[in-house]
Structures are given as C-alpha cells and as structure tokens.
C-alpha cells in the first residue's frame, strides 16, 4: 500500500535480507503527514504484528469499495 500511495519503492539502505529482518522486528516505513487518515489507518492495520488483527483481503476490498462510493477521500 505504501508503494502504491507514494509511487516509489520503500527506501532502504541495507540488503533486502536486513530490510526483511527489520520489518519482522516491527519497523515500518514513514507515513507522510499529507496522507489521508483513512488510508494511513488501513496501512497500519495491515502492518499489525499480530496477523489475526490484520484485515482480510475481503475486508480490504470492501473498504476500497466503500471509499470508491464515498466523497470523503
């Protein structure tokens, strides 16, 4: 979602292996201030350390449909 929103890969200096380790240890890329709150909140939910707390693909799809039908985003 981050890469789709910002149109570029997540920047990381170290190797891909080190990047993956950092993500597994809780690191997440910076979310910029101008990001829509609803989008940022969904990204954070998708990044939850507990997989059971992450939204399912169906839930994400339904959220996107809701956004598409809304004028608030």
PyMOL Python script that loads the backbone (N, CA, C, O; Angstrom):
from pymol import cmd

cmd.read_pdbstr("""\
ATOM      1  N   UNK A   1       0.825  -1.186   0.000  1.00  0.00           N
ATOM      2  CA  UNK A   1       0.000   0.000   0.000  1.00  0.00           C
ATOM      3  C   UNK A   1       0.872   1.254   0.000  1.00  0.00           C
ATOM      4  O   UNK A   1       0.558   2.239  -0.667  1.00  0.00           O
ATOM      5  N   UNK A   2       1.973   1.205   0.758  1.00  0.00           N
ATOM      6  CA  UNK A   2       2.862   2.362   0.826  1.00  0.00           C
ATOM      7  C   UNK A   2       3.395   2.690  -0.563  1.00  0.00           C
ATOM      8  O   UNK A   2       3.380   3.848  -0.982  1.00  0.00           O
ATOM      9  N   UNK A   3       3.865   1.674  -1.273  1.00  0.00           N
ATOM     10  CA  UNK A   3       4.445   1.891  -2.602  1.00  0.00           C
ATOM     11  C   UNK A   3       3.395   2.375  -3.594  1.00  0.00           C
ATOM     12  O   UNK A   3       3.700   3.193  -4.462  1.00  0.00           O
ATOM     13  N   UNK A   4       2.175   1.888  -3.482  1.00  0.00           N
ATOM     14  CA  UNK A   4       1.094   2.351  -4.360  1.00  0.00           C
ATOM     15  C   UNK A   4       0.785   3.815  -4.068  1.00  0.00           C
ATOM     16  O   UNK A   4       0.634   4.614  -4.992  1.00  0.00           O
ATOM     17  N   UNK A   5       0.693   4.168  -2.795  1.00  0.00           N
ATOM     18  CA  UNK A   5       0.355   5.530  -2.403  1.00  0.00           C
ATOM     19  C   UNK A   5       1.406   6.538  -2.846  1.00  0.00           C
ATOM     20  O   UNK A   5       1.073   7.584  -3.404  1.00  0.00           O
ATOM     21  N   UNK A   6       2.674   6.225  -2.596  1.00  0.00           N
ATOM     22  CA  UNK A   6       3.737   7.192  -2.864  1.00  0.00           C
ATOM     23  C   UNK A   6       4.405   7.014  -4.229  1.00  0.00           C
ATOM     24  O   UNK A   6       5.224   7.842  -4.627  1.00  0.00           O
ATOM     25  N   UNK A   7       4.064   5.944  -4.945  1.00  0.00           N
ATOM     26  CA  UNK A   7       4.564   5.752  -6.306  1.00  0.00           C
ATOM     27  C   UNK A   7       6.046   5.446  -6.406  1.00  0.00           C
ATOM     28  O   UNK A   7       6.672   5.731  -7.427  1.00  0.00           O
ATOM     29  N   UNK A   8       6.611   4.869  -5.355  1.00  0.00           N
ATOM     30  CA  UNK A   8       8.034   4.515  -5.381  1.00  0.00           C
ATOM     31  C   UNK A   8       8.263   3.381  -4.394  1.00  0.00           C
ATOM     32  O   UNK A   8       7.456   3.174  -3.488  1.00  0.00           O
ATOM     33  N   UNK A   9       9.356   2.645  -4.562  1.00  0.00           N
ATOM     34  CA  UNK A   9       9.648   1.565  -3.617  1.00  0.00           C
ATOM     35  C   UNK A   9       9.986   2.123  -2.235  1.00  0.00           C
ATOM     36  O   UNK A   9      10.431   3.264  -2.107  1.00  0.00           O
ATOM     37  N   UNK A  10       9.771   1.321  -1.227  1.00  0.00           N
ATOM     38  CA  UNK A  10      10.146   1.724   0.128  1.00  0.00           C
ATOM     39  C   UNK A  10      11.668   1.847   0.165  1.00  0.00           C
ATOM     40  O   UNK A  10      12.373   0.896  -0.174  1.00  0.00           O
ATOM     41  N   UNK A  11      12.182   3.015   0.576  1.00  0.00           N
ATOM     42  CA  UNK A  11      13.638   3.185   0.593  1.00  0.00           C
ATOM     43  C   UNK A  11      14.275   2.417   1.750  1.00  0.00           C
ATOM     44  O   UNK A  11      13.839   2.518   2.897  1.00  0.00           O
ATOM     45  N   UNK A  12      15.300   1.660   1.431  1.00  0.00           N
ATOM     46  CA  UNK A  12      16.082   1.009   2.477  1.00  0.00           C
ATOM     47  C   UNK A  12      17.520   0.952   2.015  1.00  0.00           C
ATOM     48  O   UNK A  12      17.803   0.726   0.839  1.00  0.00           O
ATOM     49  N   UNK A  13      18.425   1.160   2.957  1.00  0.00           N
ATOM     50  CA  UNK A  13      19.847   1.267   2.644  1.00  0.00           C
ATOM     51  C   UNK A  13      20.519  -0.098   2.665  1.00  0.00           C
ATOM     52  O   UNK A  13      21.387  -0.381   1.840  1.00  0.00           O
ATOM     53  N   UNK A  14      20.124  -0.928   3.591  1.00  0.00           N
ATOM     54  CA  UNK A  14      20.772  -2.213   3.763  1.00  0.00           C
ATOM     55  C   UNK A  14      20.276  -3.239   2.741  1.00  0.00           C
ATOM     56  O   UNK A  14      19.492  -2.916   1.849  1.00  0.00           O
ATOM     57  N   UNK A  15      20.733  -4.442   2.884  1.00  0.00           N
ATOM     58  CA  UNK A  15      20.334  -5.512   1.975  1.00  0.00           C
ATOM     59  C   UNK A  15      18.858  -5.842   2.161  1.00  0.00           C
ATOM     60  O   UNK A  15      18.248  -5.478   3.166  1.00  0.00           O
ATOM     61  N   UNK A  16      18.299  -6.529   1.185  1.00  0.00           N
ATOM     62  CA  UNK A  16      16.898  -6.934   1.287  1.00  0.00           C
ATOM     63  C   UNK A  16      16.695  -7.840   2.503  1.00  0.00           C
ATOM     64  O   UNK A  16      15.664  -7.760   3.171  1.00  0.00           O
ATOM     65  N   UNK A  17      17.666  -8.692   2.788  1.00  0.00           N
ATOM     66  CA  UNK A  17      17.578  -9.570   3.959  1.00  0.00           C
ATOM     67  C   UNK A  17      17.479  -8.752   5.243  1.00  0.00           C
ATOM     68  O   UNK A  17      16.631  -9.027   6.092  1.00  0.00           O
ATOM     69  N   UNK A  18      18.345  -7.745   5.388  1.00  0.00           N
ATOM     70  CA  UNK A  18      18.317  -6.881   6.576  1.00  0.00           C
ATOM     71  C   UNK A  18      16.996  -6.125   6.659  1.00  0.00           C
ATOM     72  O   UNK A  18      16.441  -5.951   7.744  1.00  0.00           O
ATOM     73  N   UNK A  19      16.501  -5.680   5.519  1.00  0.00           N
ATOM     74  CA  UNK A  19      15.217  -4.979   5.474  1.00  0.00           C
ATOM     75  C   UNK A  19      14.106  -5.888   5.999  1.00  0.00           C
ATOM     76  O   UNK A  19      13.280  -5.463   6.808  1.00  0.00           O
ATOM     77  N   UNK A  20      14.088  -7.122   5.543  1.00  0.00           N
ATOM     78  CA  UNK A  20      13.059  -8.074   5.989  1.00  0.00           C
ATOM     79  C   UNK A  20      13.158  -8.333   7.489  1.00  0.00           C
ATOM     80  O   UNK A  20      12.141  -8.432   8.175  1.00  0.00           O
ATOM     81  N   UNK A  21      14.383  -8.441   7.995  1.00  0.00           N
ATOM     82  CA  UNK A  21      14.562  -8.629   9.437  1.00  0.00           C
ATOM     83  C   UNK A  21      13.996  -7.450  10.222  1.00  0.00           C
ATOM     84  O   UNK A  21      13.335  -7.632  11.245  1.00  0.00           O
ATOM     85  N   UNK A  22      14.262  -6.245   9.735  1.00  0.00           N
ATOM     86  CA  UNK A  22      13.753  -5.058  10.421  1.00  0.00           C
ATOM     87  C   UNK A  22      12.229  -5.052  10.433  1.00  0.00           C
ATOM     88  O   UNK A  22      11.620  -4.724  11.451  1.00  0.00           O
ATOM     89  N   UNK A  23      11.614  -5.408   9.319  1.00  0.00           N
ATOM     90  CA  UNK A  23      10.152  -5.456   9.250  1.00  0.00           C
ATOM     91  C   UNK A  23       9.618  -6.493  10.232  1.00  0.00           C
ATOM     92  O   UNK A  23       8.633  -6.243  10.925  1.00  0.00           O
ATOM     93  N   UNK A  24      10.262  -7.652  10.293  1.00  0.00           N
ATOM     94  CA  UNK A  24       9.842  -8.697  11.236  1.00  0.00           C
ATOM     95  C   UNK A  24       9.992  -8.239  12.680  1.00  0.00           C
ATOM     96  O   UNK A  24       9.290  -8.723  13.568  1.00  0.00           O
ATOM     97  N   UNK A  25      10.905  -7.307  12.913  1.00  0.00           N
ATOM     98  CA  UNK A  25      11.119  -6.771  14.256  1.00  0.00           C
ATOM     99  C   UNK A  25      10.283  -5.528  14.541  1.00  0.00           C
ATOM    100  O   UNK A  25      10.469  -4.877  15.569  1.00  0.00           O
ATOM    101  N   UNK A  26       9.358  -5.195  13.629  1.00  0.00           N
ATOM    102  CA  UNK A  26       8.422  -4.111  13.906  1.00  0.00           C
ATOM    103  C   UNK A  26       8.653  -2.803  13.180  1.00  0.00           C
ATOM    104  O   UNK A  26       7.835  -1.891  13.299  1.00  0.00           O
ATOM    105  N   UNK A  27       9.744  -2.679  12.427  1.00  0.00           N
ATOM    106  CA  UNK A  27       9.980  -1.429  11.704  1.00  0.00           C
ATOM    107  C   UNK A  27       8.944  -1.268  10.603  1.00  0.00           C
ATOM    108  O   UNK A  27       8.602  -2.236   9.924  1.00  0.00           O
ATOM    109  N   UNK A  28       8.444  -0.050  10.422  1.00  0.00           N
ATOM    110  CA  UNK A  28       7.513   0.266   9.343  1.00  0.00           C
ATOM    111  C   UNK A  28       7.958   1.564   8.688  1.00  0.00           C
ATOM    112  O   UNK A  28       8.520   2.430   9.358  1.00  0.00           O
ATOM    113  N   UNK A  29       7.717   1.714   7.383  1.00  0.00           N
ATOM    114  CA  UNK A  29       8.117   2.947   6.708  1.00  0.00           C
ATOM    115  C   UNK A  29       7.314   4.144   7.212  1.00  0.00           C
ATOM    116  O   UNK A  29       6.202   4.005   7.720  1.00  0.00           O
ATOM    117  N   UNK A  30       7.906   5.310   7.055  1.00  0.00           N
ATOM    118  CA  UNK A  30       7.284   6.562   7.487  1.00  0.00           C
ATOM    119  C   UNK A  30       6.028   6.842   6.666  1.00  0.00           C
ATOM    120  O   UNK A  30       6.025   6.680   5.446  1.00  0.00           O
ATOM    121  N   UNK A  31       4.978   7.257   7.335  1.00  0.00           N
ATOM    122  CA  UNK A  31       3.755   7.693   6.657  1.00  0.00           C
ATOM    123  C   UNK A  31       3.751   9.216   6.709  1.00  0.00           C
ATOM    124  O   UNK A  31       3.776   9.801   7.792  1.00  0.00           O
ATOM    125  N   UNK A  32       3.721   9.852   5.557  1.00  0.00           N
ATOM    126  CA  UNK A  32       3.805  11.304   5.476  1.00  0.00           C
ATOM    127  C   UNK A  32       2.525  11.972   5.970  1.00  0.00           C
ATOM    128  O   UNK A  32       1.440  11.397   5.888  1.00  0.00           O
ATOM    129  N   UNK A  33       2.666  13.192   6.484  1.00  0.00           N
ATOM    130  CA  UNK A  33       1.558  13.922   7.102  1.00  0.00           C
ATOM    131  C   UNK A  33       0.387  14.172   6.161  1.00  0.00           C
ATOM    132  O   UNK A  33      -0.756  14.242   6.613  1.00  0.00           O
ATOM    133  N   UNK A  34       0.644  14.307   4.876  1.00  0.00           N
ATOM    134  CA  UNK A  34      -0.433  14.626   3.938  1.00  0.00           C
ATOM    135  C   UNK A  34      -1.221  13.391   3.492  1.00  0.00           C
ATOM    136  O   UNK A  34      -2.082  13.495   2.618  1.00  0.00           O
ATOM    137  N   UNK A  35      -0.940  12.239   4.073  1.00  0.00           N
ATOM    138  CA  UNK A  35      -1.644  11.001   3.739  1.00  0.00           C
ATOM    139  C   UNK A  35      -3.037  11.035   4.355  1.00  0.00           C
ATOM    140  O   UNK A  35      -3.202  11.400   5.519  1.00  0.00           O
ATOM    141  N   UNK A  36      -4.038  10.652   3.566  1.00  0.00           N
ATOM    142  CA  UNK A  36      -5.405  10.589   4.088  1.00  0.00           C
ATOM    143  C   UNK A  36      -5.431   9.685   5.319  1.00  0.00           C
ATOM    144  O   UNK A  36      -4.865   8.592   5.307  1.00  0.00           O
ATOM    145  N   UNK A  37      -6.084  10.143   6.368  1.00  0.00           N
ATOM    146  CA  UNK A  37      -6.107   9.407   7.633  1.00  0.00           C
ATOM    147  C   UNK A  37      -6.666   8.002   7.453  1.00  0.00           C
ATOM    148  O   UNK A  37      -6.140   7.046   8.021  1.00  0.00           O
ATOM    149  N   UNK A  38      -7.731   7.874   6.665  1.00  0.00           N
ATOM    150  CA  UNK A  38      -8.340   6.551   6.484  1.00  0.00           C
ATOM    151  C   UNK A  38      -7.363   5.589   5.805  1.00  0.00           C
ATOM    152  O   UNK A  38      -7.326   4.407   6.144  1.00  0.00           O
ATOM    153  N   UNK A  39      -6.570   6.086   4.850  1.00  0.00           N
ATOM    154  CA  UNK A  39      -5.596   5.244   4.155  1.00  0.00           C
ATOM    155  C   UNK A  39      -4.458   4.865   5.102  1.00  0.00           C
ATOM    156  O   UNK A  39      -4.029   3.712   5.142  1.00  0.00           O
ATOM    157  N   UNK A  40      -3.974   5.850   5.862  1.00  0.00           N
ATOM    158  CA  UNK A  40      -2.892   5.584   6.819  1.00  0.00           C
ATOM    159  C   UNK A  40      -3.344   4.572   7.868  1.00  0.00           C
ATOM    160  O   UNK A  40      -2.588   3.672   8.235  1.00  0.00           O
ATOM    161  N   UNK A  41      -4.568   4.718   8.346  1.00  0.00           N
ATOM    162  CA  UNK A  41      -5.087   3.775   9.343  1.00  0.00           C
ATOM    163  C   UNK A  41      -5.170   2.361   8.781  1.00  0.00           C
ATOM    164  O   UNK A  41      -4.841   1.398   9.474  1.00  0.00           O
ATOM    165  N   UNK A  42      -5.606   2.231   7.533  1.00  0.00           N
ATOM    166  CA  UNK A  42      -5.688   0.907   6.921  1.00  0.00           C
ATOM    167  C   UNK A  42      -4.292   0.304   6.754  1.00  0.00           C
ATOM    168  O   UNK A  42      -4.098  -0.885   7.011  1.00  0.00           O
ATOM    169  N   UNK A  43      -3.325   1.108   6.329  1.00  0.00           N
ATOM    170  CA  UNK A  43      -1.951   0.604   6.210  1.00  0.00           C
ATOM    171  C   UNK A  43      -1.459   0.082   7.551  1.00  0.00           C
ATOM    172  O   UNK A  43      -0.875  -0.998   7.628  1.00  0.00           O
ATOM    173  N   UNK A  44      -1.697   0.849   8.602  1.00  0.00           N
ATOM    174  CA  UNK A  44      -1.247   0.436   9.932  1.00  0.00           C
ATOM    175  C   UNK A  44      -1.920  -0.859  10.363  1.00  0.00           C
ATOM    176  O   UNK A  44      -1.284  -1.714  10.979  1.00  0.00           O
ATOM    177  N   UNK A  45      -3.199  -1.011  10.044  1.00  0.00           N
ATOM    178  CA  UNK A  45      -3.894  -2.264  10.369  1.00  0.00           C
ATOM    179  C   UNK A  45      -3.267  -3.432   9.608  1.00  0.00           C
ATOM    180  O   UNK A  45      -3.112  -4.521  10.160  1.00  0.00           O
ATOM    181  N   UNK A  46      -2.907  -3.208   8.347  1.00  0.00           N
ATOM    182  CA  UNK A  46      -2.284  -4.264   7.536  1.00  0.00           C
ATOM    183  C   UNK A  46      -0.896  -4.621   8.061  1.00  0.00           C
ATOM    184  O   UNK A  46      -0.429  -5.743   7.866  1.00  0.00           O
ATOM    185  N   UNK A  47      -0.240  -3.685   8.719  1.00  0.00           N
ATOM    186  CA  UNK A  47       1.102  -3.904   9.243  1.00  0.00           C
ATOM    187  C   UNK A  47       1.111  -4.458  10.663  1.00  0.00           C
ATOM    188  O   UNK A  47       2.187  -4.639  11.233  1.00  0.00           O
ATOM    189  N   UNK A  48      -0.033  -4.727  11.244  1.00  0.00           N
ATOM    190  CA  UNK A  48      -0.083  -5.187  12.634  1.00  0.00           C
ATOM    191  C   UNK A  48       0.826  -6.398  12.820  1.00  0.00           C
ATOM    192  O   UNK A  48       0.861  -7.291  11.973  1.00  0.00           O
ATOM    193  N   UNK A  49       1.555  -6.424  13.925  1.00  0.00           N
ATOM    194  CA  UNK A  49       2.463  -7.541  14.208  1.00  0.00           C
ATOM    195  C   UNK A  49       1.700  -8.854  14.406  1.00  0.00           C
ATOM    196  O   UNK A  49       2.245  -9.934  14.176  1.00  0.00           O
ATOM    197  N   UNK A  50       0.447  -8.758  14.830  1.00  0.00           N
ATOM    198  CA  UNK A  50      -0.392  -9.942  15.033  1.00  0.00           C
ATOM    199  C   UNK A  50      -1.210 -10.189  13.768  1.00  0.00           C
ATOM    200  O   UNK A  50      -2.135  -9.429  13.480  1.00  0.00           O
ATOM    201  N   UNK A  51      -0.891 -11.230  13.012  1.00  0.00           N
ATOM    202  CA  UNK A  51      -1.610 -11.493  11.758  1.00  0.00           C
ATOM    203  C   UNK A  51      -3.122 -11.610  11.932  1.00  0.00           C
ATOM    204  O   UNK A  51      -3.875 -11.315  11.004  1.00  0.00           O
ATOM    205  N   UNK A  52      -3.568 -12.031  13.099  1.00  0.00           N
ATOM    206  CA  UNK A  52      -5.008 -12.176  13.333  1.00  0.00           C
ATOM    207  C   UNK A  52      -5.718 -10.830  13.413  1.00  0.00           C
ATOM    208  O   UNK A  52      -6.935 -10.758  13.243  1.00  0.00           O
ATOM    209  N   UNK A  53      -4.962  -9.763  13.672  1.00  0.00           N
ATOM    210  CA  UNK A  53      -5.546  -8.422  13.755  1.00  0.00           C
ATOM    211  C   UNK A  53      -5.550  -7.707  12.401  1.00  0.00           C
ATOM    212  O   UNK A  53      -6.165  -6.650  12.258  1.00  0.00           O
ATOM    213  N   UNK A  54      -4.871  -8.277  11.417  1.00  0.00           N
ATOM    214  CA  UNK A  54      -4.823  -7.662  10.085  1.00  0.00           C
ATOM    215  C   UNK A  54      -6.136  -7.909   9.350  1.00  0.00           C
ATOM    216  O   UNK A  54      -6.761  -8.953   9.533  1.00  0.00           O
ATOM    217  N   UNK A  55      -6.562  -6.953   8.517  1.00  0.00           N
ATOM    218  CA  UNK A  55      -7.785  -7.177   7.744  1.00  0.00           C
ATOM    219  C   UNK A  55      -7.559  -8.248   6.679  1.00  0.00           C
ATOM    220  O   UNK A  55      -6.452  -8.412   6.165  1.00  0.00           O
ATOM    221  N   UNK A  56      -8.622  -8.966   6.362  1.00  0.00           N
ATOM    222  CA  UNK A  56      -8.553  -9.960   5.289  1.00  0.00           C
ATOM    223  C   UNK A  56      -8.612  -9.242   3.946  1.00  0.00           C
ATOM    224  O   UNK A  56      -8.930  -8.055   3.885  1.00  0.00           O
ATOM    225  N   UNK A  57      -8.307  -9.958   2.880  1.00  0.00           N
ATOM    226  CA  UNK A  57      -8.401  -9.382   1.535  1.00  0.00           C
ATOM    227  C   UNK A  57      -9.826  -8.925   1.256  1.00  0.00           C
ATOM    228  O   UNK A  57     -10.034  -7.886   0.629  1.00  0.00           O
ATOM    229  N   UNK A  58     -10.807  -9.693   1.716  1.00  0.00           N
ATOM    230  CA  UNK A  58     -12.210  -9.318   1.518  1.00  0.00           C
ATOM    231  C   UNK A  58     -12.530  -8.028   2.260  1.00  0.00           C
ATOM    232  O   UNK A  58     -13.219  -7.158   1.727  1.00  0.00           O
ATOM    233  N   UNK A  59     -12.037  -7.901   3.480  1.00  0.00           N
ATOM    234  CA  UNK A  59     -12.274  -6.668   4.244  1.00  0.00           C
ATOM    235  C   UNK A  59     -11.636  -5.466   3.549  1.00  0.00           C
ATOM    236  O   UNK A  59     -12.237  -4.393   3.476  1.00  0.00           O
ATOM    237  N   UNK A  60     -10.423  -5.649   3.042  1.00  0.00           N
ATOM    238  CA  UNK A  60      -9.749  -4.556   2.334  1.00  0.00           C
ATOM    239  C   UNK A  60     -10.530  -4.189   1.078  1.00  0.00           C
ATOM    240  O   UNK A  60     -10.723  -3.009   0.786  1.00  0.00           O
ATOM    241  N   UNK A  61     -10.973  -5.189   0.343  1.00  0.00           N
ATOM    242  CA  UNK A  61     -11.778  -4.942  -0.856  1.00  0.00           C
ATOM    243  C   UNK A  61     -13.022  -4.134  -0.495  1.00  0.00           C
ATOM    244  O   UNK A  61     -13.341  -3.153  -1.167  1.00  0.00           O
ATOM    245  N   UNK A  62     -13.720  -4.537   0.553  1.00  0.00           N
ATOM    246  CA  UNK A  62     -14.939  -3.833   0.958  1.00  0.00           C
ATOM    247  C   UNK A  62     -14.652  -2.397   1.381  1.00  0.00           C
ATOM    248  O   UNK A  62     -15.455  -1.501   1.121  1.00  0.00           O
ATOM    249  N   UNK A  63     -13.525  -2.176   2.024  1.00  0.00           N
ATOM    250  CA  UNK A  63     -13.126  -0.816   2.398  1.00  0.00           C
ATOM    251  C   UNK A  63     -12.882   0.015   1.146  1.00  0.00           C
ATOM    252  O   UNK A  63     -13.326   1.160   1.065  1.00  0.00           O
ATOM    253  N   UNK A  64     -12.178  -0.556   0.165  1.00  0.00           N
ATOM    254  CA  UNK A  64     -11.931   0.169  -1.085  1.00  0.00           C
ATOM    255  C   UNK A  64     -13.231   0.496  -1.806  1.00  0.00           C
ATOM    256  O   UNK A  64     -13.382   1.592  -2.344  1.00  0.00           O
ATOM    257  N   UNK A  65     -14.167  -0.441  -1.822  1.00  0.00           N
ATOM    258  CA  UNK A  65     -15.473  -0.196  -2.452  1.00  0.00           C
ATOM    259  C   UNK A  65     -16.184   0.941  -1.727  1.00  0.00           C
ATOM    260  O   UNK A  65     -16.771   1.819  -2.359  1.00  0.00           O
ATOM    261  N   UNK A  66     -16.127   0.919  -0.410  1.00  0.00           N
ATOM    262  CA  UNK A  66     -16.755   1.981   0.382  1.00  0.00           C
ATOM    263  C   UNK A  66     -16.127   3.332   0.053  1.00  0.00           C
ATOM    264  O   UNK A  66     -16.833   4.327  -0.108  1.00  0.00           O
ATOM    265  N   UNK A  67     -14.793   3.363  -0.045  1.00  0.00           N
ATOM    266  CA  UNK A  67     -14.108   4.606  -0.392  1.00  0.00           C
ATOM    267  C   UNK A  67     -14.504   5.078  -1.780  1.00  0.00           C
ATOM    268  O   UNK A  67     -14.714   6.270  -2.003  1.00  0.00           O
ATOM    269  N   UNK A  68     -14.603   4.145  -2.702  1.00  0.00           N
ATOM    270  CA  UNK A  68     -14.951   4.495  -4.077  1.00  0.00           C
ATOM    271  C   UNK A  68     -16.335   5.140  -4.133  1.00  0.00           C
ATOM    272  O   UNK A  68     -16.572   6.028  -4.952  1.00  0.00           O
ATOM    273  N   UNK A  69     -17.234   4.704  -3.279  1.00  0.00           N
ATOM    274  CA  UNK A  69     -18.594   5.227  -3.262  1.00  0.00           C
ATOM    275  C   UNK A  69     -18.746   6.453  -2.370  1.00  0.00           C
ATOM    276  O   UNK A  69     -19.837   7.014  -2.262  1.00  0.00           O
ATOM    277  N   UNK A  70     -17.663   6.868  -1.734  1.00  0.00           N
ATOM    278  CA  UNK A  70     -17.703   7.985  -0.798  1.00  0.00           C
ATOM    279  C   UNK A  70     -17.023   9.200  -1.405  1.00  0.00           C
ATOM    280  O   UNK A  70     -16.141   9.081  -2.255  1.00  0.00           O
ATOM    281  N   UNK A  71     -17.446  10.360  -0.955  1.00  0.00           N
ATOM    282  CA  UNK A  71     -16.814  11.597  -1.402  1.00  0.00           C
ATOM    283  C   UNK A  71     -15.811  12.105  -0.378  1.00  0.00           C
ATOM    284  O   UNK A  71     -15.255  13.191  -0.543  1.00  0.00           O
ATOM    285  N   UNK A  72     -15.572  11.337   0.674  1.00  0.00           N
ATOM    286  CA  UNK A  72     -14.717  11.796   1.763  1.00  0.00           C
ATOM    287  C   UNK A  72     -13.242  11.496   1.563  1.00  0.00           C
ATOM    288  O   UNK A  72     -12.426  11.880   2.401  1.00  0.00           O
ATOM    289  N   UNK A  73     -12.875  10.831   0.492  1.00  0.00           N
ATOM    290  CA  UNK A  73     -11.464  10.513   0.294  1.00  0.00           C
ATOM    291  C   UNK A  73     -10.956  11.134  -0.982  1.00  0.00           C
ATOM    292  O   UNK A  73      -9.783  10.977  -1.321  1.00  0.00           O
TER     293      UNK A  73
END
""", "prot")
cmd.dss("prot")
cmd.show_as("cartoon", "prot")
cmd.util.cbc("prot")
cmd.orient("prot")
